[in-house]
Amino acid sequence: MAPTSSSTETPPRRIPVRQVVLRNLANFLPIVGIVLLALGIPSVEWAVRIPMMLLTGYLLFTLTSLFHETAHQTLPALPKWANVLVGRVIGTGLLAPYSVYRQSHIRHHAYLNRPNDWELWPYSDPKTSLWFRRVFVWLDLLFGIVTAPYVYGRIYFHRDSPIKQPEIRWTIFYEYLFMFAFWGSLLTWVTLGGHWPTFLICWGIPHWFAGILQNGRKMTEHLGMSSFDPLQGTRTVVGGNALARMFSWLNYDIFVHGPHHRFPLLTHDRLENRIKEHVEGHPERAYPVYPSYFQAFCAMAPCMVAKPGVGLNAGATKLNNVAASDVTEFLEDEKQIVVGDWDKADSGTA
């Protein structure tokens, strides 16, 4: 029987109301950018529009972090149903239904870097060839707007899908149905009204740029990591200047990635203290913690050419033992599912 979430974790402290309000207001910035681009404000000159499209693309990228928080159902001050509602709205826009993303992400946490880490396919799948991954990684980076929905959708459409519960499969079916109906209606209106130039300016190009940033973030945090230990098998970014901290804040501190993977039900404001505790408590371990995202990216970049993979595709020689072949919910501590050591073999990190 699969492990279930425990209730031993200390309840999260209350986040100040001012911080919650500011963060929720920030979540509306992508909509502001889209509307301004559609209306040609402040100018229709390309010297203004191009930076505006890139800025709006970055703000759409921050919505993927909000989407991520809804999958964990850890949005501050919001009940579970509100997390689900917000997630379904964002998932429809990003072409990845909420429940598909959530089910894929649950396995991503429980089976990090293992072959059944569906979210990191094809990098986690030892059945894929090195050359296939070398080609796919560039398609994944440059056209994440297409590859991300495909990768997430595999967990539902694949013949070996681990999603067996009829209620979850029906929920995903209806989410896909609504998504196709929404986009079919919208694109029909865009076509009949001759609005394609405006649509591409205010949504198409920013969405494409957001896909590059999102998959670039995914690669920076994971590509080349062979350990199955969440703290050693992901790259974590802590610190940096005020600008770096603002970017982290806008993205719900998802850059503090290692402790988030180990403790997926922790709210974002508690992650930095967790990694500091582990680094100070275990100085003998070389945790892949970086003071800037640029340094983390530089550590990952060679893997995009030499060996784009994780786990067995990145140098691990043997899988560790887990207590269950599948899970359907996030665990308070992913160590619950591991039997013995995180890494049976000394696989190290990239």
Summary of the structure (lengths in Angstrom):
residues: 350
radius of gyration: 20.1
end to end distance: 33.5
largest distance: 63.9
contacts: 1123
relative contact order: 0.15
helix: 60%
strand: 2%
